[in-house]
């Protein structure tokens, strides 16, 4: 993947957000609705092009994951960009479904690559342990955990996971892909409304890593695991944490 657009093309940066509830993640899939698929289809339509221009994203998201501040780029022919640049944002707003929005379209600086220029990615995962469940207006953005949670215990366990480690135990492996990551931040804060927000930041994430980390730490918070767990990962690997099925981030 080049850090420069090919001759005759312009690299264009897109800043966007989406509600992931009805998407099967970012990456295009046959017969499944995805964010990339919707964006590329809209771009082809509004530019009246017979060609599909492929988007590159800062970080692929899984099914059900929302995004605010996602960054992608696309390489467009110079003539096409010159013709549509001033009206592209408004035309995309008219063509895209309401659960995905592009907020900014601009020519990228020299050497920009949405995937490789990003120095970190950040997720927020929201959980409530209220005995009554989740506020109906927040049900698509907050997970209900049916056990009281000790935020201090989760923060104590989280510190053991910071730094560069092999997170293979927390990822779904992909052939040829490394699971070594640098976890820069992982902490939990309970808000005035009782909702607990986990902020997770790393140089990059492997498949299912955030959900697995959050799930393992919820077991610490509800007392099913000690503060000394989950295990810290270091090359070449670590013990496998309990399997988790938590399926929604925000």
N, C-alpha and C positions, 0 to 999 in steps of 0.2 A: 504494500500500500504506500503510495508516494506521498511525500510531504508537499508536493507541488502539483498543480493542475497540469494536464497535458497541454502541449502547444495548441492554441486556438480555443482553449477553454478557460473559464473563470471559476475559481473556487468560491462558493457562496456559503456563509455561515447562517444557520437558522437557530434561533432560541425559541423553545417551545415548552408546552406543558400538556398533560393529558390525565384523564381519569381512567385508570387501568381496569376498572371493574368488568367491562365487556370486551376487553382485548386479551388475546392469547399471547401477551408479551409484546416486545418490540419487533423482533425479527420476523421477516416474511415467512409464511407457512402456507402450504397448499390447503385450500378449503377452510382456512381459519382466519378470523379477523385479527389483524395486527396493526400496531401503530405505523410501522414502516410501510406496510402495504397501503394504508389509507393515505399517507403523506405522498408517496410516490405516485399513486393514482391521481391525486388532486393536482400535483405538480405537472403531470403529463397533460391533464385536461386543460388547466388554465394557460399553459404555454402552447396549447394546440400542437403538441409534438407527437409523432408516431413512435418515438423512442422513450423508454423508461430510464430515467436517470437515477442511479442507485445512491441512496443516502448512507453515510457513515456516521455512527453515533458515538458519543463519548463513552457510554456504557449501556449495554443491552439490559433491559429489565424483563422480569418474568411475568407470567400471567397474574393479573390482579394488582400489579404494582402501579401506583400513581407516580407522576413526575411533575415537579415544578422547578424550572430552571434547567431542563435538559438541553443539550447542545448537539447539533448534527451539522454535517456539511454535505454539499452536493456540487459536482463539477458540471457547469452548464456551458454550452457553446457561447462564444463571445457575442455573436449576433443575437442569439436568443436572450441573453442577459441584458444586452443593451435595449432590446425591444420591450422587455417586460419588467425591468427592475423597479420602475417607479410605481407600478400598479400591482406588483406581485403579492404584496402582503394583503391588500384588500381583496384581491381575487381569491387567494387561498382561504380567507375568512368566509367568503361566500360559498366555497366549494367543500370545505372540510366539514365533517360531522361535528356536533357540538361538544363531544368529549375529547377533542384534540384541537389545540390552538397554537398557531405560530405567532409569536409576539414581535420578532425582529428578523429581518432579512437584510444581510449586508455582505459586501465583498470582503472575504477573509484576508488578513494580512499575509504577507509572504511567509511560507513555511508552516502555515496553520494546518493542523490535522485534528479533527474533533476527538478522535480516539487517543492519539499519541501526545497531543499537546496538553491534555488534562493532567494535572499533577495530583488531584485527589477527587474522590467521589464521596458523596455524603447521603446517608439515608436517615429518615426519622421513622421510628416504629412506635405506634401509640397503642397503649394497653390500659384497660380499666379493670379493677378488681371489685367494683361496686357490686354488692350482693343483688341489686336489682337489674344488672346488666348494662347494656350500652344505650346511651341517648339515641332514640330512633333517627334523629337528624345527623348523627355521626356514625351510623352503623356501617357505612362503606369505608370508614377511615380509622376505626378503632376496634381492636380485638378485645373480647371479653374473656378474662381468665377467672375461672370460678373458684379461686382460692385467694385469701389475703396475701399480699406481696410485701416483702421487706425490701425497700429500695436500697437501704444501706448495705444489706447483704449482697444484693445484685451488683452494686458498685464495687464492693470489695472483691468479688469474684472477677469482675470485668477487668480489673487492673492486671490480672495475671495473663490476659490474652493480648495485651498491647505489645507492639513491636513487630519485628519480622519473624514469621514462623511459617511452617508448612501447615496449611489449614485443610489438608486433605480430609480429615475426619468431619469437617463441616461443609463440604462441597460435594456436589454431584460431579464426578470426574468426567472429563471430556478427553478423548484421544489426542495426545500431543500437546495438551495444555498444562501448564504448571499450576500448582495450587499454593505456591509460595506467595504470600502477600505481606504488606506492612500495614498493620492496623494502627492508625494514628490516634483514634479517639473512640471510646466506647463508654458511655455513661448514661445514667438514668436520673430523671427529675420528675417528681410528682407535682403537677400543677394545682392551682387553687380549685379547679373543678374536679380534682381527684384522678384525672387522666395522667398516666405515667408515660413519658416520652423517652425512648432510647435513641440517642444520637450515635450513629456509627459512621466513622470516616476512615477511608483507606486509600492507598495509592490506586487500588483496583479491587474488585470483588470477583470471586469465582461463582459458578452457578449454585444458587440456593444458599450461599454463605451467610447472608444477613439473617434469613429466617432460621437457619440452624443455630446460629449464635444466640439469637433472641430466645428461641425455644429452650435451649440448654440453660440459659440464665434465669428464665422464668421458673425452672425447677429449683434453682437455688433460692429464688425469692419466696417461693411457697413452702420451703422447708424440706422438699423431697431430696435435695442434695446439699452437702455442706458448703460453707463459704469457700472452702479450698477448691471446689469444682465450679465449673467444668474444667477439664484438663487443659493446661497450656500446651499448645502445639509447637514442636520444634523439629527441624529436619532430622530423620526422614519421615516423621509422622508422630501420631499420638493415639491414645486410646480413643475409641469411638464413643461419642456422647450418646445419650438416649435419642432415639429417632423422634422427630417432632412433626406435627401436621398443621402447625399454624400457617394460615394461607393468605393473610392479607396485611400489606404494609401501606403506609401512607406518608 
